[in-house]
Amino acid sequence: MSGIILAAVAGLLAPQAAPHPSTQTLYTAPAIRPFEPGSDFGREIAEGDVGPAPHRAPLTAPVTVDAYDGSYEVTPTDAEAAYEQGVASAEIRADQTAGPMDGAWRVVDAEGRTLYEIVLMDSGSGRAEGGWRNARDSGAAVFDGRTLTLEGVGGIALERGRIGWSGRLTTAGQARPVSLTPAD
């Protein structure tokens, strides 16, 4: 019996793997909320309108191009236009608060070959976190303002350039020049 207890205690005292750094950050609501229409959105009638705009009748047979008479789409309603404007406005506000590393990037060697594809979320304050991948593997990526660390690969000491970033990728004790450019 005491052997079982000793084994259980030894298992509890054994070193445990530390949690991944990106799992240590608690969730916080975004500073800029996505577009959230009010409860009466789309039901209010635009000033000067008598009632809701009429919609096209449902199709019961194939329609030829000649039947459109020069107009291929119905004009959006006021509610559809307001919704599209709200979504576009929320996207612009979110982009304005993002840091310089926010988005998709490619790590390219001196010959122009893509070594890694990286996606980072940069809130503009603190470090940027995300992930990397290539044809064989993937992992977490963290940028602390100076070094981009690729989990399981190594690090890139970065310096900002005209179009992107440049630096030296250090893997297994060997360094080589690379560029970090925005992904298309």
Secondary structure, DSSP 8 states (H G I E B T S, - for coil): -HHHHHHHHHHHHS------GGGSS-----SS------TTTTTS--TT--S---------S---GGGGTT--S----HHHHHHHHHHHHHHHHHHHH--TT-EEEEEEETTS-EEEEEEEE--SSS-EEEEEE-SS-EEEEEE-SSEEEETTTEEEEEEE-SSSEEEEEEETTEEEEEEEEE--
